[in-house]
Amino acid sequence: MAASLNKVGVVGLGTMGAGIAEVLARSGLAVVGVEVGDEALRRGRGHLERSTGRAVKRGKLSAEEQQAILGRIELSTSFGALGDCDLVIEAVPERLALKRRVFEQLDEVCRADAVLATNTSSLSVTEIAVSTSRPEQVVGVHFFNPAPVMRLVEIIHTVLTRPEALAVVQGLVERLGKVGVTVGDRAGFIANRLLFGYLNQAAAMYDSGHASREDIDAAMKATGLPMGPLTLMDLIGLDVSLEVCEAIYRETRDRRHAPAPILRQMVTAGLLGRKTGRGFYSYDEPPAPAAAAEAAVASAAAEAARNAGAPLRVGVVGSGPLAVALIGGGLRAGADVRFVAGDAEKADAVRTALEQPAEGGTELALLADCDLIIEAVAEDTSVKRSLFAAVDDVAKPGAVLATTTTTAPVIEVAAATDRPQDVIGLHLPDPAGELAEIAATVVTAPEVARRAAEYLTALGRRPVRCRDRAGYIVDALRVPYLNDAVRMLEAGYADADSIDAAMRYGCGYPIGPIADLDRLGLGHAVEALRALYTESREPAYAPAPLLEELFTAGRTFR
């Protein structure tokens, strides 16, 4: 085994391979880049020149540094040029048969002590390794695109990998200044295994008509993610997304990774995302015109109401933190807000918690002339139904009635009234944030859902719409992803720090899933998962045993 690394080979100089070669050369290593032919080699050289050229324009590199980096990279169309490399990294397209052929050739030309690495993002490193006579010297080293920018590198060992070979790759990743996480050989490793379950579910959600593509993306961006899931799939490439989902599904048989029908159909039709000009979105026209027009209409309606001198009248029933957040937000937006608490003591507690005075008490009659009435009481379906039956007697005709239920279908609460067409579900994933999810039942009048969106816009919220399903949009996509991370943790596949680092540095998430669970509260995750499981009977939605145990014990992950 080579004691140190001086020369590293890279096979395949597409966007990813060229990026890896650049990163290696930036660290001072001599690099040999190999492609299948002169034309491919020319494209690879172009990738290198453009990437380093952009760094020069941004002031990240000097022209002299660029030339020094390019000067460290030897380009060839012959595998023989890799003969004296200490380590060779394969970065060819994600096809098992192709990768195995490459490793067979590397086995013939590389030194006996050279370490061979594959940059596969989802395929079995073991299946690649056994195509050589030295599987104990094969390691997975998964860079993320663009390699010069993304900090995460997943380092994958098989049951055959020698510790010395693993140490060589771990040392290289540290030398490159990357964040390395070491995991076992399972399809998708950490980042892709967690990411693509979420992305695939978002595609299925859109395919089912649960919510529009714009609302799905807006909802998830509002949680702090760098972009929405459908936009991200277009950026990754729908063909790549399909390949990764298929690879993970083949190994796990987890239906959340069984490719959504729309994904397979779009790939078959050649709609691969940004690289073909059309995927979930079309890139030859302004993005999301329908959503932009709808938002403009809602904003204009809200502004007209304010200018007419008739402030929106909002009633809130409840006295807990959610109720206080709704009342306070309405007051700050200039609405006429009234609240109803369960008793005088709770009403006084609400007044104390508010920064501005609000009219309130214990009688539902206070809500008689409200345009929007929001129930924000404890998560007990029987209590909510009783309350809505009582509100039905005092609310004026045409008032929008909103329930904040998250564990029962909205229609169950709506059915307690004589006007179920006026009832919507309302979920605030972050009560202090802008996002407001509106769920329409099978009997909600379209006009009511539209007015609800206008009212929430007037209250300073960013409304998104969906059907009456467990989890609305955000929790239906976010909480199963968090549950997947817990299953990964309890299986001993990776530790909490590695899982969180993979999603932060590999996918640009503001917080890792284990830390996010502690932030959101394990009780919230368990309740949401139970609701999703009750509705779908999908085994993947059942709370992970470790999650249930920690919740029951009143503990957190850290």
N, C-alpha and C positions, 0 to 999 in steps of 0.2 A: 504494500500500500504506500502511495506517495506520501513522504513526510510533510511536504508543503506543496502549495499550488503556485505554479509559475505560468503555466499555459493552459488555457481552457478552450475547448472546442464547442461550437454551437452548430447543430445541424438543423437547417431550416431558417431562412431569413425573411419570413413574412413580418407583419407588424410586431408580433410577440417575440420571435427569434431575434430580429434586429434590435428590439428594445433590450433584450437580455444581453446581447453582445455589447451594446453601448454601455450598459451598467457595469459590465465586467471591465471594459476598457477604461471607463472613468476611474475605476479603483486602482489602475496601474497594471492590470494583468495583460499579458499577451493573449490575443484571442485569434482563433481560426474559425472563420465562418464558412460553412459548406452549403451549397445549393445543388439542385439536380441538373442545372444547365445554365448556359450563358445568359439567357433572357431572365431567368429567375434570379441569377446573381446580380444582374443589372438593377432589377427592382429592389433587391435587398440593399445594394449600395445606395439607392435613392432614399430608402427608408432611413438609413443611417445619416445621410447628408441632410435630409430635411429635418429630422429630429434634433440633431445637434445645431443645425442652422437656426431653428426656432429658439433654442437656448441662447445663442449668441444675440439674436435680436432682442430678447427679453433681458439681456444683461447678466444671465446666469453663467455664461461662459465667454471667455475672450476668443478672438479668432485663432490665436496661437494655441489655446487649450483645445479648441475644436480639432485643429489639425493634428495635435498630439494624440487625441483620442482615436481619430480615424486612422492614424499611423500605426496604432497598436493592433489594428484588426486586419489580418490577412484573409483574403477572400479566395475561395477555390471551388471548383466543381468536382474535386476528387476526394473520396473518403480517405485516401492515403495520406492527405495533408494532416490528418488527425493522429497520426501514428505516435507522435511524441508528446501528446497532451496528457496532463495529469488527471483531468476531468473532462468529460464530454457531456453536454446537455442537449438532448433531442427536443426540438420544438416544431415538429411537423404537424399537419392537420390531425384533428382528433378522430383518427380511425385506427382501430386496434391492429388490423392486418398490416397497415402501412407502418405503424410504429414497430411492430415485431420484425418486419423486414429490415428496417433501419438498424435495430439492435443486433440482428444477425450479422449485418455488415460491420458494425462497430466491433463486435466480438472478434472478427477476423483481423482488423487493422490496428486496434488499440493495444497499447502495452498491457502486459499481464497484470500490472499493479494499478492500472487506471480505474477510476470510479466512473460508472456510467449512470447518467441521470435522465429521467424523463420529466418533461414539463406538462404531462397530462393534467387536465383539470377535473376529469371524472372517471377515467378508465382505471382498471385494476393494474397497479404497478406490478403485482405478482405475475399476472398473465404476460406482461411485457418482459419481465425479468427472466422467466423460464425459457425464453427464446434464445438465451445466451448460455454459454458454458460456465458463466460466473454469476449466477443470480444473487449470490451473497454480496456482490459489489454493485448492485443496482439499487438506486434510491430515487424516490420521487422528489422533485423540487419545483413546486408550482408557484410561478410568478404571476402577478396580476397585471392586467393591461390598463394603462401604459406602464411598462416595467420601470422606466426611469423615474416615474412619479410615485407609483403605488408602493407603500412601505412593507406590505405583508408578503412573506414567502412561506408557504406550507411545505414542510419537510416530511416526507412519508417513508416509513420503513415497512418492510414486509416481514413475514415470519422467518425469512432466510437472510435478511440484511445483516451483515457484520457490524458490530458497534464502531469499528474503525472507519468503515465506509460512511456511516451515518455522521461520524464526527467530522469527516472531511467536508461534507456539505454544510453542516452546522457552522463550522468555522468560516466557510466561504460567505454564508449569509451574514454572519456577524461582521466580516470584513467589508461587505458591501454597505453596511449601515442600515440593513433592513431589520424588520421585526420578524423573527422566525418562530413558528409554532410547529412542534413535532407531533405527528399523529400516526396511528396505524393505517393500514391499507383498506379503506372502505370507500365505496363509490361516492364521489363528491367531496370527500375529505370533510373539512369543517364548513368553510364558507359557502361553497356551492351546494352542499347538502342542505344547509339551512336556507340559503337564498332562494334556490329554485323551487322548493316546496311552496314558498310564499308567492313567487312570481307565477308559477303554474296555477295556483289557486286564484290569483287575481285575474288571469286569463279566463278561467272557468267562470268566475263571477261575472265578468263582462259578457261572456258567451251566453249565460243563462238569462241575461236581461235584468239582473239584480240591480245594477247601477250603470250609468254611462261611463265611458272611458275617462272623460274629463273629471267626473266626480270621484271615481276610484283614485285617480292620480292626485287630485287636489286633497282628498282626505288623508292619504298617506304622507304627502309632503308636509301637511300641517302638523304631523307628529314629529317632524324634525328630520325626516329622511331627505337625502340630497335630491332625489327625483322620485316621481311616481313609478309604480311597478310596470305599467304598460309602456311608458316612455323608456324605462330602463331596458326592457326586453327589445324594443326597437333599436336601441343603441348597441346592445350586445349582439343582436342578430337573432332572428327567430329560428333560423336553422341551427345555430349553436345552442339556443335554449332547448330546442327539441332534442338534440343529441344528448345534452346533459340530463334532461329529464328521463329519457329512455334508458340511459346508462344506470342511473340511480334506481329506477323502477325495476330493471332487470335483476338487480341484486336484492332489493328490499321488498318488492311487491307491495310497497306502501302506495295506496291509491292516490295520495296527494301528489305523488310524482308521476302518476300515469298521465301522459301528455293530454292537456285539454283538447277536445276535438278541433276547436278553432285554430289552435296552434299548428296541428298537423295539416289542416286544410290550407292555411295561409302559406306554409312552407311549400306545399304541393303546387300552389298557384304562383309561386315565385315572389310572394310578398314577404321579404325577409327583413324589413325595417329600414333604417336610414341608408344602408348601403345600396338598396334598390329603389329608394325614393318613396317607398310605401310599406307600411306594416300596420300596426294598430292606428297609426296616424299617417297622413299624407304629407310629405315634406316639400311639395312643390306649391303649397298654399299656406296662408297664415294659419297657425295652430289654433285648434279649439274655437272656431268661430261661433259655434252654437252656444258653448258655455259662456263665451265672452258676451254674446248678445243677451243671453238670459240674465247674466250678472248685471249688465248695464240696465236692463229693464227693471230688475228688482231695486237697484240703487236709485234709479230715477223715480220709481214709485215711492220709495222711502223718503227721498228728498222732497217730493211734492207734498207728501203728508206733513212733513215738518214745516214747509213753507206755508201751508194752509193754516197754520196756527192750531192744528188739532193733534196734540201729542198722542202717540200710541199709548193706549191704556193696557197695561199688563198686570195680570194677577198671578201670584205665586202661592201655592199651598205647600207648606212645609216649613221646617225651622232648622234643618241640618246644614252642613257646609255647602251642599249643592244649592239649596234654596237661597242661602245667603249670597252665594256667587251670582245666581240669577237675578236676585233683587238688586244687588250692588251694580252689576253690569247694566241693568236696565236704567237705573238712576243716572249712571255716568253718561249713558247715551241720550239722556233728556226725555225718557219716557215717563209717563204717569204710572207709577208702580204701586200696587196694593198687595199686601200679603196676609195670609191667614195661617195662624199657628194652632197647635192642638190645645193650648191652654194659655192663660195670662203669663205664666212664668216663662214659657217658651217664646211668647211674643216679645217680652221684655229682653230676652237673650238675643233675639234677632235685632232689635233696635240697638242694643249695645254693640253688636258686631258690625253694624253698618257705619260707613263714613258719612253718609248723608241721611237726613230724616226721611222716613217713608210712612205712608198711612198703613196701618195694620191692626189686626185684632184676632178674634177667635170665631167670628161669624162669617159664613160663606156669602152672606148678602153683600159683603164688601166687593164681591166680584161681579155684581150684576151688570155693570156697563163696560166690562173689559172686552177688548178686541181679541186678546190672546190670554188664555188661562193655562198655566203650566203646573202640573202636579209634580211635586218633588218630595214625596214622603218615603218612608222606609220601603225596602224592596220586599213587599208582601202583596201578592196578587189579590187576595181577598180584601185587604185594606184598600188597595187602589180601586178595585171594582166598587166597593161601597162608597168611596169618595166620589167617583165619577157619577154614580147614580144620584148623589146629592147635588153635585155641581150642575147636573143636567136640569135640575129644578130652578136654579137661580141664574144661569148664564143666559145672556140675551141671544136671540136668533142670529145666526151667522158668526158667532164667536168661534174661534179656532181653539180646540181643546187638545192639549198636548200631555202625554204621559211619558215619564222618564224611565219606564220599566226596561230592564235589560235582561231579565231572566225568564220572562214570559212573553208570548206573542202579543203585540199591540192590540190585535183584534180581540183578545180575551178581555181586555180592559174596555175597549170601545163598545163591546156588546152589552155592557152594563148600562149604556145610555140609550135614549130614544133617537139619538142623532149620530150613529157611528160614522156617517159620512163626514162629520166635522172633526174626527179624531185623528191625530197623527202621533207617531212616536218621536221623541226628541232625546238625543244622546249627545252629551258634551264630553268627548274623550278627555279633555283637560278643561275643567270648569273655568280656569283663569285664561284659557286660550281663546282663539277666535273661531275655531271649527265647531259647527253645529250640524249633526247628522239628523236628517228628517226621514222617517220611515212611513210610507203610505201603505195602508192595508188594502185588501181587495175591494173594500167599499169606500175608501177615502175618496172624496170628490176631487178631481184634478184642480179645480179652482181653489179648494181649501189648501192643498199642498203648495200651490203657487203663492197664495197669500201668506202661508206660514213662512215661506222663503223670504218674502218681502219684509215681513215683520222682523225676522231674525237679522236680516241685513240692516234694518233700521236700528236694531239693538247692538250693532257693531260686530255681529258674527258673520262668519263665512259659511253659508249653508251649502250642504251637499245632500242629494236625495238618493234614496234606495228603497227597495221593497221591505215589507215587514218580515224580516228574517233575523234569527239570533245573531247577535254581534254587530248588526248594522253593516258598516264597511270596515271601520278601523279594527274593532275587536275580532271580527270574523277573519281578518288577515293577520293581524299582529299576534293574537294570543296563541293560535296553533303553532306559529313560528317559535314563540317563547317556549311552548311545551316541547317542541322538537329539541330545543337546546337542552332542556332538563333531561330528556331521555338520553341524549348524547352524554351528558354528565354522569347520570346514574349507571350507564353501561361501562363507565371507566374508559371510554374512547378518547376523551380529552378532559383536561381540568377546566375549572371555571375561568381562570385567567386566559388560557389559550382560546377558549370559545369566544370570550369577549374581545380579545385582541384580533381574532380572525375577522369578526364582523366590523370592528372599528377601522382597522387598517386595510382590510381587503375589500370592503364594500362601502366604506365611507360613512358608516352609521355613527351617529353622535354618541351612542352608548351601546355597550354589548348587551346581549339578551339576558344574561344572568343578573347583571347590575340593573337592567331595566325591570326585571321582575321584582326586585327589592324596592325599586322606586315606585312602581305602580301598586304594589301590594299583592301578596300571594293570594289573599282572599278574592280580590277582583279577578285574578286569572282563573282561579278554581271555579268561581261562579260562572264566568263566561264560557269556560270549557264545558261545564256541565250542561249549560243551555244549548251549546252547539251540538253536544253529543245526544241530548234528548231529542233534538230536532232531526238530526241526520242519522243517528246510530252508526256513525263512522268511527271505527276503533281509534284512529289517529287523534280524534278529538277528546277521548277520555283523558282526564288529567293524569299525568305521569305519577306513579306511586310516590316518588321522592317529593314531588310538589305537594301532593295530598298530605304526606307525613309531616313536612315542615309547616304547612298551614295549620294542621291539627295541633302541632306542638307549639304554635305561636312563635315560630322561629323564622329567620330569613336565611338566604344563602350565605351571606357574609355578615 
